[in-house]
Every structure is written in C-alpha cells, then in structure tokens.
Amino acid sequence: MNNMRKQADVPDLLSPVYWNSTIKMSLSKFFILCVLNEQDLHGYDIAKEVERRTDGCCSPREGTIYPVLKQFTEGGYVTFESEIVSGRERKIYTITQTGREAFKVGLGEWMKITRALEDCVTMIEKRS
C-alpha cells in the first residue's frame, strides 16, 4: 500500500495534460495583466480575451479569475469601478501603473524562459 501511495503522488510527466495544467496555472495571471494592459474589461470579458489570445491554452474560469482579480486589486495592480447592468453589479477592471510595471517584469521573465526553451529545442535537434 505504501508503494502504491507513492506512485499516486508522482505526476505523469509523459502526459500532455500534466504539462498543460502546469503551464495554464502560471500563464493565466500573466495574460490577465496582458489583456488589461490594453483595455479595461469586466471579469467575463477578461476570461474570454485571455482564452482568445492564447488560442484556448488558458481559459480562466470564474473560480480562478475572480480570486486573481481580488489579489491584483489588493496588491494595487488593478482597480475597478462598479456599474449596474440589467440590475446586476458589474466590475470593470483597470490596470494601474504598478500593474503595468508588474506586467513588464513578467514579460521579461517569460521571455527568458522562451529563450531557454528555444535552446532546449536546438539541443534536441542537434542530437536527432
């Protein structure tokens, strides 16, 4: 039983689902700032724009996007204004200057990772 438990805790690194999930978790926050960097949006439209921008790779759902937006608001990276649409409150989110700076830092880090990934591809191609 102990051996079976250890195997259950080991991720299947051969599974695209494992890698896709890992990538999505990290990229969603980055792309939320990315879309807000271009325009003010409410939560549903942020999620749809992130999904469109990433060609479906990142599809933040309600249970993900609103906690992230709350975290970004508390950190001073975004602000929001409320409006009433069809009797319901809708928050329109706006990136702050601090949020724009955070987006630039994130972009720089993702570009470093992209270059490292390109190096990995080059190594694989040389060994093939």
QUISUL-V396616 format. One record per backbone hydrogen bond with DSSP energy under -1.0 kcal/mol. NH is the residue of the N-H (numbers start at 0). CO is the residue of the C=O. Records with the same first field share a line. If there is no record, write none. Layout:
BEGIN
NH=CO + CO
END
This chain:
BEGIN
4=0
5=1
6=2
7=3
8=4
12=10
14=11
18=14
19=15
20=16
21=17
22=18
23=19
24=20
25=21
26=22
27=23
29=25
30=26
31=27
32=28
33=29
34=30
35=31
36=32
38=34
40=92
45=41
46=42
47=43
48=44
49=45
50=46
51=47
52=48
53=49
54=51
55=50
56=53
63=60
64=60
65=61
67=63
68=64
69=65
70=66
71=67
72=68
73=69
74=70
75=72
76=71
77=71
78=93
80=91
82=89
84=87
87=84
89=82
91=80
92=40
93=78
95=76
99=95
100=96
101=97
102=98
103=99
104=100
105=101
106=102
107=103
108=104
109=105
110=106
111=107
112=108
113=109
114=110
115=111
116=112
117=113
118=114
119=115
120=116
121=117
122=118
123=119
124=120
125=121
126=122
END
